[in-house]
């Protein structure tokens, strides 16, 4: 069983269990999502606007899954941001 992360919330989306947390660094809200089951799986980080809904969490998961995010395998962090048109990859 993976280690418990304090303050993470759980969500079951399309029959997969994820855990997520929103932090507020200086640059704005930052959503971090990882799969609950694997240890050290690939992480999805999304920049969000000030007002956040749970639908944005599910939209971020769908965006990541459609664009190569593999939460069950190790890999580099996938970074994206929410715009008025939806989620897009962050510029490197």
MDTraj code that builds the backbone (N, CA, C; nanometers):
import mdtraj as md
import numpy as np

residues = "UNK UNK UNK UNK UNK UNK UNK UNK UNK UNK UNK UNK UNK UNK UNK UNK UNK UNK UNK UNK UNK UNK UNK UNK UNK UNK UNK UNK UNK UNK UNK UNK UNK UNK UNK UNK UNK UNK UNK UNK UNK UNK UNK UNK UNK UNK UNK UNK UNK UNK UNK UNK UNK UNK UNK UNK UNK UNK UNK UNK UNK UNK UNK UNK UNK UNK UNK UNK UNK UNK UNK UNK UNK UNK UNK UNK UNK UNK UNK UNK UNK UNK UNK UNK UNK UNK UNK UNK UNK UNK UNK UNK".split()
xyz = np.array([
    [0.0842, -0.1177, 0.0000],
    [0.0000, 0.0000, 0.0000],
    [0.0887, 0.1240, 0.0000],
    [0.0531, 0.2260, -0.0820],
    [0.1362, 0.3459, -0.0876],
    [0.1291, 0.4244, 0.0424],
    [0.2286, 0.5079, 0.0655],
    [0.2261, 0.5871, 0.1882],
    [0.1101, 0.6863, 0.1869],
    [0.0572, 0.7158, 0.3030],
    [-0.0510, 0.8119, 0.3161],
    [0.0078, 0.9528, 0.3037],
    [-0.0522, 1.0345, 0.2227],
    [-0.0083, 1.1727, 0.2060],
    [-0.1069, 1.2624, 0.2792],
    [-0.0586, 1.3382, 0.3730],
    [-0.1430, 1.4257, 0.4517],
    [-0.2071, 1.5323, 0.3630],
    [-0.3337, 1.5557, 0.3856],
    [-0.4139, 1.6576, 0.3165],
    [-0.4493, 1.6238, 0.1724],
    [-0.4113, 1.5086, 0.1212],
    [-0.4535, 1.4691, -0.0127],
    [-0.5989, 1.4256, -0.0085],
    [-0.6719, 1.4523, -0.1149],
    [-0.8098, 1.4072, -0.1276],
    [-0.8119, 1.2939, -0.2299],
    [-0.9099, 1.2072, -0.2170],
    [-0.9238, 1.0953, -0.3106],
    [-1.0380, 1.1224, -0.4064],
    [-1.0214, 1.0715, -0.5279],
    [-1.1282, 1.0794, -0.6273],
    [-1.1246, 0.9514, -0.7099],
    [-1.2409, 0.8972, -0.7380],
    [-1.2530, 0.7809, -0.8238],
    [-1.3079, 0.8317, -0.9561],
    [-1.2248, 0.8256, -1.0599],
    [-1.2635, 0.8781, -1.1908],
    [-1.2436, 0.7701, -1.2952],
    [-1.3507, 0.7330, -1.3601],
    [-1.3496, 0.6272, -1.4622],
    [-1.2894, 0.4979, -1.4063],
    [-1.3347, 0.4625, -1.2869],
    [-1.2962, 0.3387, -1.2180],
    [-1.1487, 0.3301, -1.1814],
    [-1.0815, 0.4434, -1.1708],
    [-0.9432, 0.4483, -1.1247],
    [-0.9383, 0.5432, -1.0057],
    [-0.8694, 0.5016, -0.9015],
    [-0.8570, 0.5831, -0.7809],
    [-0.7337, 0.6725, -0.7911],
    [-0.7534, 0.8031, -0.7731],
    [-0.6454, 0.9018, -0.7744],
    [-0.6444, 0.9755, -0.6417],
    [-0.5330, 1.0387, -0.6104],
    [-0.5288, 1.1318, -0.4982],
    [-0.4746, 1.2638, -0.5506],
    [-0.5267, 1.3736, -0.4941],
    [-0.4919, 1.5056, -0.5446],
    [-0.4865, 1.6056, -0.4307],
    [-0.4151, 1.7143, -0.4570],
    [-0.4027, 1.8224, -0.3604],
    [-0.3832, 1.9523, -0.4387],
    [-0.4362, 2.0604, -0.3823],
    [-0.4147, 2.1915, -0.4413],
    [-0.3301, 2.2728, -0.3453],
    [-0.2211, 2.3255, -0.3988],
    [-0.1329, 2.4124, -0.3216],
    [-0.1394, 2.5513, -0.3840],
    [-0.1035, 2.6507, -0.3065],
    [-0.1068, 2.7884, -0.3568],
    [0.0299, 2.8547, -0.3455],
    [0.1238, 2.8160, -0.4326],
    [0.2521, 2.8875, -0.4326],
    [0.2316, 3.0275, -0.4884],
    [0.3357, 3.1043, -0.4986],
    [0.3269, 3.2434, -0.5443],
    [0.2680, 3.2570, -0.6843],
    [0.2835, 3.1569, -0.7674],
    [0.2385, 3.1665, -0.9061],
    [0.0900, 3.1365, -0.9246],
    [0.0163, 3.0995, -0.8206],
    [-0.1255, 3.0669, -0.8323],
    [-0.1534, 2.9274, -0.7811],
    [-0.2736, 2.8781, -0.8039],
    [-0.3097, 2.7446, -0.7581],
    [-0.2408, 2.6374, -0.8412],
    [-0.1908, 2.5365, -0.7735],
    [-0.1216, 2.4267, -0.8398],
    [-0.1858, 2.2960, -0.7952],
    [-0.2384, 2.2218, -0.8909],
    [-0.3031, 2.0938, -0.8664],
    [-0.2034, 1.9823, -0.8938],
    [-0.1864, 1.8918, -0.7978],
    [-0.0988, 1.7761, -0.8147],
    [-0.1850, 1.6510, -0.8059],
    [-0.1744, 1.5643, -0.9068],
    [-0.2542, 1.4412, -0.9124],
    [-0.1606, 1.3235, -0.9323],
    [-0.1885, 1.2154, -0.8611],
    [-0.1155, 1.0897, -0.8817],
    [-0.2123, 0.9751, -0.8582],
    [-0.1809, 0.8598, -0.9137],
    [-0.2635, 0.7415, -0.8910],
    [-0.2443, 0.6946, -0.7473],
    [-0.3500, 0.6447, -0.6873],
    [-0.3411, 0.6019, -0.5478],
    [-0.2629, 0.4725, -0.5308],
    [-0.2756, 0.3806, -0.6246],
    [-0.2183, 0.2486, -0.6064],
    [-0.0656, 0.2416, -0.6205],
    [-0.0070, 0.2914, -0.7285],
    [0.1374, 0.2712, -0.7451],
    [0.2205, 0.3656, -0.6585],
    [0.3387, 0.3210, -0.6314],
    [0.4336, 0.4061, -0.5617],
    [0.5286, 0.4620, -0.6666],
    [0.5533, 0.5916, -0.6610],
    [0.6433, 0.6601, -0.7547],
    [0.5960, 0.6542, -0.9000],
    [0.4654, 0.6669, -0.9217],
    [0.4136, 0.6765, -1.0577],
    [0.4315, 0.8178, -1.1098],
    [0.4068, 0.8365, -1.2367],
    [0.4209, 0.9682, -1.2975],
    [0.3170, 1.0629, -1.2374],
    [0.3559, 1.1864, -1.2141],
    [0.2709, 1.2858, -1.1498],
    [0.2251, 1.3876, -1.2535],
    [0.1009, 1.4336, -1.2389],
    [0.0453, 1.5382, -1.3230],
    [0.0316, 1.6639, -1.2388],
    [0.0883, 1.7750, -1.2860],
    [0.0802, 1.9031, -1.2162],
    [0.0138, 2.0024, -1.3103],
    [-0.0914, 2.0680, -1.2618],
    [-0.1656, 2.1638, -1.3436],
    [-0.1767, 2.2979, -1.2729],
    [-0.1522, 2.4045, -1.3464],
    [-0.1741, 2.5396, -1.2959],
    [-0.3218, 2.5723, -1.3167],
    [-0.3870, 2.6199, -1.2102],
    [-0.5300, 2.6479, -1.2149],
    [-0.5583, 2.7929, -1.1794],
    [-0.6780, 2.8427, -1.2184],
    [-0.7168, 2.9776, -1.1779],
    [-0.7497, 2.9813, -1.0287],
    [-0.7849, 3.0978, -0.9804],
    [-0.8134, 3.1129, -0.8369],
    [-0.9303, 3.0279, -0.7901],
    [-1.0368, 3.0243, -0.8687],
    [-1.1552, 2.9469, -0.8316],
    [-1.1428, 2.8082, -0.8938],
    [-1.1496, 2.7056, -0.8100],
    [-1.1282, 2.5678, -0.8547],
    [-1.2502, 2.4842, -0.8192],
    [-1.2906, 2.3984, -0.9111],
    [-1.4000, 2.3052, -0.8840],
    [-1.3486, 2.1624, -0.9010],
    [-1.4242, 2.0688, -0.8491],
    [-1.3843, 1.9285, -0.8620],
    [-1.3890, 1.8850, -1.0080],
    [-1.4711, 1.9490, -1.0890],
    [-1.4748, 1.9165, -1.2320],
    [-1.3409, 1.9459, -1.2982],
    [-1.2697, 2.0480, -1.2511],
    [-1.1373, 2.0782, -1.3065],
    [-1.0393, 1.9657, -1.2774],
    [-1.0532, 1.9020, -1.1632],
    [-0.9669, 1.7884, -1.1296],
    [-0.9925, 1.6749, -1.2282],
    [-1.1201, 1.6451, -1.2529],
    [-1.1542, 1.5382, -1.3474],
    [-1.1120, 1.5746, -1.4892],
    [-1.1277, 1.7028, -1.5278],
    [-1.0838, 1.7468, -1.6607],
    [-0.9323, 1.7332, -1.6768],
    [-0.8575, 1.7644, -1.5708],
    [-0.7117, 1.7508, -1.5751],
    [-0.6724, 1.6043, -1.5917],
    [-0.7411, 1.5151, -1.5221],
    [-0.7133, 1.3712, -1.5356],
    [-0.7405, 1.3264, -1.6789],
    [-0.8543, 1.3676, -1.7347],
    [-0.8870, 1.3309, -1.8731],
    [-0.7839, 1.3863, -1.9711],
    [-0.7418, 1.5122, -1.9522],
    [-0.6397, 1.5719, -2.0387],
    [-0.5097, 1.4921, -2.0299],
    [-0.4675, 1.4609, -1.9091],
    [-0.3435, 1.3862, -1.8921],
    [-0.3495, 1.2491, -1.9568],
    [-0.4586, 1.1769, -1.9333],
    [-0.4723, 1.0434, -1.9916],
    [-0.4754, 1.0474, -2.1436],
    [-0.5337, 1.1524, -2.2018],
    [-0.5410, 1.1647, -2.3471],
    [-0.4083, 1.2089, -2.4085],
    [-0.3165, 1.2583, -2.3248],
    [-0.1919, 1.3146, -2.3772],
    [-0.0661, 1.2494, -2.3210],
    [-0.0731, 1.1216, -2.2906],
    [0.0475, 1.0475, -2.2575],
    [0.0831, 1.0355, -2.1103],
    [-0.0027, 1.0811, -2.0202],
    [0.0246, 1.0657, -1.8771],
    [0.0078, 0.9198, -1.8392],
    [0.1075, 0.8639, -1.7729],
    [0.1034, 0.7239, -1.7302],
    [0.1200, 0.7198, -1.5783],
    [0.0100, 0.7336, -1.5035],
    [0.0191, 0.7410, -1.3578],
    [0.0643, 0.6115, -1.2915],
    [0.0636, 0.5010, -1.3659],
    [0.1047, 0.3722, -1.3086],
    [0.2496, 0.3378, -1.3374],
    [0.3211, 0.4265, -1.4059],
    [0.4603, 0.4004, -1.4411],
    [0.5471, 0.5197, -1.4000],
    [0.6725, 0.4952, -1.3632],
    [0.7619, 0.6073, -1.3328],
    [0.7862, 0.6915, -1.4577],
    [0.8082, 0.8185, -1.4363],
    [0.8362, 0.9067, -1.5487],
    [0.8453, 1.0500, -1.5027],
    [0.8829, 1.1387, -1.5937],
    [0.8934, 1.2805, -1.5574],
    [0.7550, 1.3395, -1.5313],
    [0.7523, 1.4430, -1.4522],
    [0.6267, 1.5099, -1.4200],
    [0.5685, 1.5735, -1.5455],
    [0.4397, 1.5514, -1.5676],
    [0.3690, 1.6106, -1.6801],
    [0.3055, 1.7403, -1.6307],
    [0.3366, 1.8529, -1.6958],
    [0.2878, 1.9846, -1.6521],
    [0.1937, 2.0444, -1.7565],
    [0.0831, 2.0982, -1.7062],
    [-0.0137, 2.1634, -1.7932],
    [-0.0749, 2.2816, -1.7198],
    [-0.1583, 2.3577, -1.7906],
    [-0.2263, 2.4697, -1.7253],
    [-0.3661, 2.4827, -1.7833],
    [-0.4531, 2.5389, -1.7033],
    [-0.5919, 2.5603, -1.7436],
    [-0.6031, 2.6978, -1.8084],
    [-0.6602, 2.7025, -1.9294],
    [-0.6863, 2.8282, -1.9973],
    [-0.8367, 2.8381, -2.0213],
    [-0.8793, 2.9429, -2.0843],
    [-1.0224, 2.9579, -2.1138],
    [-1.0716, 2.8513, -2.2115],
    [-0.9796, 2.7914, -2.2873],
    [-1.0154, 2.6874, -2.3845],
    [-0.9994, 2.5466, -2.3294],
    [-0.9564, 2.5323, -2.2063],
    [-0.9329, 2.4009, -2.1468],
    [-0.7871, 2.3876, -2.1063],
    [-0.7430, 2.2647, -2.0912],
    [-0.6043, 2.2401, -2.0489],
    [-0.5121, 2.2363, -2.1705],
    [-0.3927, 2.2911, -2.1521],
    [-0.2873, 2.2877, -2.2546],
    [-0.1554, 2.2593, -2.1823],
    [-0.0575, 2.2104, -2.2572],
    [0.0745, 2.1875, -2.1978],
    [0.1401, 2.3209, -2.1667],
    [0.2168, 2.3247, -2.0572],
    [0.2933, 2.4440, -2.0241],
    [0.4120, 2.4542, -2.1172],
    [0.4522, 2.5769, -2.1472],
    [0.5731, 2.5976, -2.2267],
    [0.6936, 2.5627, -2.1403],
    [0.7931, 2.4918, -2.1991],
    [0.9114, 2.4546, -2.1182],
    [0.9945, 2.5727, -2.0773],
])
top = md.Topology()
chain = top.add_chain()
for i, resn in enumerate(residues, 1):
    res = top.add_residue(resn, chain, resSeq=i)
    for name in ("N", "CA", "C"):
        top.add_atom(name, md.element.get_by_symbol(name[0]), res)
traj = md.Trajectory(xyz[None], top)
